[in-house]
Amino acid sequence: MALLDGKVALVTGAGGGLGRTHALLLAREGACVVVNDLGGSRDGTGSGTNMADTVVSEIESHGGRAVADYGNVAQPDDAKAMVQRAVAEFGKLDICVANAGILRDKSFKNMTDDMWDVVVNVHLKGTYLTTKAAYDQLLAQEHGGRIIVTSSTSGLFGNFGQTNYGAAKAGIAGMARCLYLEGMRYGVTVNVLVPTALSRLTDDILPESAKDQLPPDKVSPMVVWLCSDEAKDISGRTWLVAGNRVSLLSWNMQPLARKNESDGPWDVEEVGAAILATKDSWPPINPMMSMG
């Protein structure tokens, strides 16, 4: 018996890259899959049916069950429709993997309002809309479920030229860290995926030396496991997956300056000196830089 027999999953942006490998592995583990993809280019322009249709054909050729959806995650009616497609085709929804995204990279001094708006709209609003539609369906069914949203090291640690993308990805992580608290009472788990993998979004960002070690199919096993009943008690966590490495990101507070609360406020120079005295013990801004 496969790990996800009887489950129904929705994967957004599943026509290529990480979404495709998520969808293929979910199906291989027994899930019926709604393969959503608008079919546009990397910058979000255009649309088409070929990308989603091709993944559905791949799944079906291996004996799985899947249906294509061509909706735009940033449109409320489309987000609701892709969830209802799962219900209409397969009778229910158990899993939502919010993966769809685009890029409009530009240094902040050259950033335009349009570049900002479209990236935030697809990533943050699109994740909200699809997650909300899925969450409402899971609550109506009253048997719990799995939600996985996709953040990024750019949003959590920073990356040059991606202020729009980073802001959206940080927002996604913040949304999930709040939603998991609400989902607990309903048996709905919410986890954050922070992947590093080769895709059309990262092809010109990743160094050539790393590309062979970071195919998207190395990220998907962790995602699929989080969708299983074995992970029913795991929620509210942030998972960094790069190649065959899985890391748990935990937020730690490091006290730097403190004095008795009965005293008056810090002198400006005094508090600065106290902070600087601890600087050598600060953790790196981007822990990925220190990973071998």
Salt bridges, closest charged atoms under 4 A:
GLU58 OE1 - ARG20 NH2 2.79
ASP69 OD1 - ARG85 NE 3.01
ASP94 OD2 - LYS92 NZ 3.24
ASP94 OD1 - HIS143 ND1 3.83
ASP136 OD2 - LYS132 NZ 2.82
ASP203 OD1 - LYS211 NZ 3.21
ASP204 OD1 - ARG42 NH1 2.84
GLU208 OE2 - LYS211 NZ 2.86
ASP229 OD1 - LYS7 NZ 3.18
ASP229 OD1 - ARG146 NH2 3.98
ASP233 OD2 - LYS232 NZ 3.14
